[in-house]
């Protein structure tokens, strides 16, 4: 599913700023993109509660999409972690997680949430 302009640019920028501030990354300085941080595990970052993240989790377009998929307005937003995935270099390669599917790819494909 693609939801175009699911959050406004300001809300997106606030989330990016929250993540990069937390892991001490300067997006204008690529030398800072590859350092380790105690909250990083691969590309995943153990960073959960922040207003910059919450406003996106509760954005009306995103919330509406989940209401449509689940056919209910009785939703519970997750507080899942975030990720930071800088470009690969000769010194730094994508550490995963690798893509996986939780269904068998036999047709017809079942739909489920």
KOLFI-328495 format. One line per field, with one value per residue (C-alpha): residue in one letter; x, y, z. Coordinates in Angstrom, 2 decimals. Each point is the difference from the previous one (the first is absolute). Example, Ala and Ser with C-alpha at 12.3 -4.5 7.8 and 13.67 -1.06 7.14 Angstrom:
// KOLFI-328495
code	c(A, S)
x	c(12.30, 1.37)
y	c(-4.50, 3.44)
z	c(7.80, -0.66)
// end
This chain:
// KOLFI-328495
code	c(X, X, X, X, X, X, X, X, X, X, X, X, X, X, X, X, X, X, X, X, X, X, X, X, X, X, X, X, X, X, X, X, X, X, X, X, X, X, X, X, X, X, X, X, X, X, X, X, X, X, X, X, X, X, X, X, X, X, X, X, X, X, X, X, X, X, X, X, X, X, X, X, X, X, X, X, X, X, X, X, X, X, X, X, X, X, X, X, X, X, X, X, X, X, X, X, X, X, X, X, X, X, X, X, X, X, X, X, X, X, X, X, X)
x	c(0.00, 1.28, -1.43, 1.18, 0.83, -0.94, 1.61, 0.92, 3.60, 0.34, -1.09, 2.35, 2.90, -0.74, 0.15, 3.28, 1.45, -1.08, 1.67, 3.22, 0.30, -0.47, 2.72, 2.22, 0.01, 0.42, -1.67, 2.29, 3.11, 0.26, 2.88, -2.57, -2.30, 1.99, 0.99, -1.36, -2.55, -1.15, -3.64, 0.79, -0.33, 0.78, -2.25, -2.54, 0.09, -1.52, -1.76, -3.69, -1.84, 0.46, -2.52, 1.64, -0.78, -3.41, -1.53, 0.78, -1.38, -3.29, -0.10, -3.53, 0.92, 1.94, -2.66, -2.71, 1.84, 0.19, -3.67, -0.84, 2.21, -1.19, -3.59, -0.09, 0.93, 1.00, 3.73, 3.08, 3.04, 3.30, 3.06, 2.38, 3.65, 1.45, 2.84, 2.94, 1.45, 2.86, 1.25, 2.34, 3.68, 3.04, 0.48, -3.67, -2.43, -3.69, -0.21, -3.60, -2.63, -0.62, -3.47, -2.18, -3.60, -2.31, -2.06, 0.55, 0.19, -2.57, -2.99, -2.45, 1.84, -2.00, -0.74, 0.49, 1.10)
y	c(0.00, 3.45, 3.02, 3.12, 2.96, -2.06, 2.61, 3.57, 1.02, 1.76, -3.10, -2.17, 2.40, 0.04, -3.81, -0.02, 2.63, -1.99, -3.16, 1.65, 2.04, -3.16, -1.98, 3.09, 0.11, 3.16, -0.54, 2.66, -1.91, -3.55, -0.79, -0.15, -2.45, -3.15, 0.19, -2.46, 0.95, -2.02, 0.20, -1.28, -3.65, -0.21, 2.64, -0.24, 2.64, -0.58, 3.38, 0.01, 2.91, 3.47, 2.62, 0.07, -3.69, -0.02, 2.66, -2.21, -3.15, 1.82, 1.87, -0.06, -1.61, -2.80, -0.51, -0.02, -2.64, -2.30, 0.64, -1.10, -3.08, -1.16, 1.24, 1.64, 3.28, -1.83, 0.05, -0.11, 1.72, -1.81, 1.60, -1.96, 0.94, 2.00, -0.57, 1.85, -1.41, 2.03, -0.70, -2.95, 0.72, -2.20, 0.09, -0.35, -2.58, -0.40, -2.07, -1.16, -0.84, -1.94, -0.05, -2.91, -0.95, -1.67, -1.83, -2.65, 1.47, -2.34, 1.39, 1.18, 2.04, 0.35, 3.49, 0.62, 2.57)
z	c(0.00, -0.87, 1.77, -1.77, 2.25, 3.05, 2.24, -0.77, -0.67, 3.36, 1.94, -2.04, 0.63, 3.73, 0.12, -1.95, 2.33, 3.08, -1.29, -1.17, 3.21, 2.07, -1.83, -0.40, -3.79, -2.05, -3.37, -1.48, 1.13, -1.46, 2.36, 2.84, -1.79, 0.71, 3.66, 2.52, 2.62, 2.99, -1.20, -3.52, -0.98, -3.72, -1.54, 2.82, 2.74, 3.43, 0.06, 0.78, 1.60, -1.43, -1.14, -3.42, -0.43, 1.67, -2.25, -3.01, 1.64, 0.53, -3.34, -1.39, -3.35, 1.69, 2.66, -2.69, -2.02, 3.02, 0.80, -3.54, 0.11, 3.42, -0.58, 3.43, 1.65, 3.18, -0.70, 2.18, -1.51, 0.40, 1.52, -2.18, -0.33, -2.91, -2.42, -1.50, -3.20, -1.53, -3.52, -0.45, -0.45, -0.51, 3.78, 1.04, -1.36, 0.75, 3.22, -0.43, 1.00, -3.15, -1.53, 1.01, -0.69, 2.47, -2.64, -2.63, -3.50, -1.52, -1.81, 0.88, 2.59, 3.22, 1.28, 3.67, 2.51)
// end
